[in-house]
């Protein structure tokens, strides 16, 4: 078996300026962009002028937008779902303009974040809310990518599976992030979570982290089982995107930063693993 990967990267990890984002991606031979922010604007608040400018610049650099890396669902569970529906509607319009039908989302913050021991009780509510968003996405031909993340309801492999299974929509798929599992003290995340989640997998974020202190590392240098993840993808005959989200300098609440040098380091670490494991890049 083999796997054919196409690399993407979160451009705002490189620079606030879109031109520098695209120049760096071109230099690194990365032809896809995960669009989270540019010019100090999150993708959810970009206007038509911003979107038109992005479209033209991406064409100039021969870079395509692989996914809108939105913060939808990175909000309190008690907030009205209509707010997130409105943001998703705007993202759908932006996605249509930029020729991508993937939107990254989250599963909301419970009222008490002091421990995740009680998060299971919120799974039914999350299923209902994400089901509404999935129906909207499905009606527009879009796919929502649910990312596991510390502090939100789907922070563990088991809760990710429960929500994806409960919603039961092809418009809601899964975006794997090993580092985020490690940062909620999930040891051996691939061994623990792969069997339950691989059937929902649509997208993969590449970053790694250490269990000891949660610090983020290049792929293969932490406890996120990145070699095991790539082997599992290879065995699955995965043909899709690996999106670099390195967080090597700053790992913030809603974004991260690595700089051009950090992105180069992250790309080199990933490609080294890919070469060792016989994974192909296209």
C-alpha positions, 0 to 999 in steps of 0.5 A, spaced: 500 500 500 502 507 499 499 514 500 499 520 496 499 526 499 499 533 497 501 538 502 498 545 504 500 550 510 496 555 514 499 561 511 498 565 517 503 561 521 508 564 516 506 572 516 500 576 516 501 578 509 498 574 504 504 575 499 509 573 504 505 567 505 504 565 498 512 567 496 514 562 502 509 556 500 512 557 493 519 556 495 517 550 499 514 547 493 507 547 497 501 548 492 495 549 497 493 554 502 489 553 509 486 560 509 485 562 516 487 569 516 491 575 512 492 582 513 490 582 520 483 579 518 480 572 520 477 569 514 470 569 517 470 577 517 473 578 510 469 582 505 468 581 497 474 586 496 479 581 500 476 575 497 477 578 490 484 580 492 486 573 495 483 569 489 488 573 484 494 573 488 493 565 489 492 565 481 499 569 480 502 564 485 499 558 482 496 556 489 490 553 491 486 554 497 485 547 500 480 549 506 477 555 510 480 554 517 475 557 520 473 558 528 466 556 527 464 552 533 470 555 537 465 559 542 461 557 548 456 552 547 451 556 551 451 561 545 446 561 540 447 557 534 444 562 529 451 566 530 455 560 528 450 558 522 450 566 520 458 565 520 458 558 516 453 562 511 458 567 510 464 562 509 460 558 504 460 564 500 467 565 500 469 558 499 465 558 493 469 564 490 475 561 492 474 554 489 474 550 496 468 546 499 472 544 505 471 548 512 474 547 518 470 547 525 470 545 532 465 543 537 464 548 542 466 550 549 463 547 555 461 552 561 466 549 565 473 548 562 477 546 569 476 539 567 474 535 561 471 529 566 464 531 565 464 533 557 461 526 555 454 530 558 455 535 552 455 530 547 448 530 545 447 537 545 453 538 540 450 532 536 444 537 535 448 543 534 453 540 529 447 536 525 444 543 524 451 546 521 452 539 517 445 540 514 446 547 512 453 545 509 450 539 505 445 543 502 450 547 499 455 542 497 460 543 502 464 539 507 465 541 514 472 538 517 471 537 525 478 538 528 479 535 535 482 541 540 483 542 547 477 545 551 472 543 546 467 537 547 471 533 542 477 533 545 478 526 545 478 520 540 472 517 543 468 524 544 470 525 536 467 518 534 461 519 538 459 526 535 461 524 528 457 517 529 451 521 532 451 526 527 451 521 521 452 526 515 457 525 509 457 533 510 461 532 517 468 529 517 474 529 521 480 533 521 486 529 525 490 533 529 495 529 533 498 534 537 491 537 540 490 530 543 497 530 546 495 536 549 489 533 553 494 528 555 492 522 550 498 518 550 499 514 544 493 517 540 494 513 533 494 507 537 488 509 541 484 513 536 485 510 529 480 504 529 474 509 531 476 515 527 479 512 520 472 511 517 471 519 518 477 521 516 477 527 511 483 531 512 490 531 517 493 537 520 501 536 521 503 538 528 506 534 534 507 535 541 510 532 548 506 529 553 511 532 559 509 539 558 504 540 552 510 543 548 509 543 540 515 540 536 516 538 528 513 532 526 516 526 529 519 529 535 514 529 540 509 524 542 503 524 537 505 518 533 506 522 527 510 516 524 505 511 526 500 516 523 503 516 516 504 508 516 496 508 518 495 513 512 499 509 507 495 502 509 489 506 508 491 508 501 490 515 503 490 520 498 489 527 500 492 533 504 497 534 509 496 541 512 502 544 516 500 547 522 506 547 526 505 552 532 513 552 533 513 559 535 506 561 538 501 556 540 495 561 541 488 560 543 485 562 535 492 561 531 499 560 531 505 562 528 512 559 526 515 564 521 518 562 514 524 559 518 519 555 522 515 553 516 521 550 512 523 546 519 516 543 519 516 542 512 523 538 512 521 534 518 514 532 515 518 530 508 523 526 512 518 522 515 514 521 508 521 519 505 523 514 510 516 511 510 515 511 502 509 516 502 509 519 495 508 527 495 504 530 489 
